[in-house]
Amino acid sequence: MISVVIPALNEEGAIAATIQEVRTVLSGMGHDSAEIIIVDDGSSDQTAAIAKANGATVISHPHNIGYGGALKSGIRAARHDTIIITDADRTYPFVRLPELMAQYQKGFDMVIGARTGPHYRESATKTVLRWILTFLVEFTTGRKVADVNSGFRVFSKATVLPHFVHLCDTFSFTTSLTLAYMMTRRFVCHVPIPYDARTGSSKVRVFRDALRTLEYIVLSATYYDPVKLFTLFSIICVLLSFVGFGVSFFAGIRGGYLLGLGGLLVALVVFSIGLLASLLKQIMDRQT
């Protein structure tokens, strides 16, 4: 049995069409009794009323708590174990769900629709920020990540609930979810899908949400594999120290040697902190 959870904030222009598309696809797959949950996250328009009129189960928040918080509410309320999340603005082609489900039924813990196309790239700024975040996630997990924060996914309610305490309540929810599954050695699959033009305006604030995502990447890495993150910081310090040595050697500036030595000492301290953090994590795991 399937539960589809869709967070919505002021999506009155798209919510009816989204529900109808979801219902049509599920019916074609033989899941006529599947549950469709719309989480109205403090909308100021008619999103909730339209969703109810179209037969969806509606959870209404009295005020906005964020994309991740809305998904958590919907997942907790879901009656079935197989959870599908998607957006209400029609950017994700729900008709591709059978492809995701086919992979999920092979035994993957989570299947992600990896976005492609011009509407996904959008701008050079988003492309650069997305590359930086993807690099950090891939370095942290040691695995290839085709789309770190896609909002079209299939996973198990029983599997995701224990991770809720470490998952973000804002737009970084999906990024932190990817990290949580990969860092705990779960099987994750990416299925390429086109990303369509949205109906209505985007709720994402590029730099603010990118900084929050970076924060949760660091927090997740610190929790799941601290020594790897601190090793990265140590490497950065070592590289800066070599820059200092190079400046001193070629420009004859004595201060560069001091900078280089300081960088090496800082690298040693940072790496040692990483080892202590890793030891603390092992102790905590044994007590749980």
Buried (B, 14 or more C-beta within 10 A) or exposed (E): EBBBBBBBBBBBBBBBEBBEBBBEBBEEEEBEEBBBBBBBBBBEBBBBBBBBEBEBBBBBBEEBBBBBBBBBBBBEBBEBEBBBBBBBBBBBBBEBBEBBBEBBEEEBBBBBBBBBEEEBEEEEEBEEBBEBBBEBBBBBBEEEBBBBBBBBBBBBBEBBEEBBEBBBBBBBBBBBBBBBBBBEEBEBBBBEBBBBEBBBEEBEEEEEBBEBBBBBBEBBBBBBBBBBBBBBBBEBBBEBBEBBBEBBEEEEEEEBBEBBEBBBEBBEEBBEBBEEBBEEBEEEEEEE
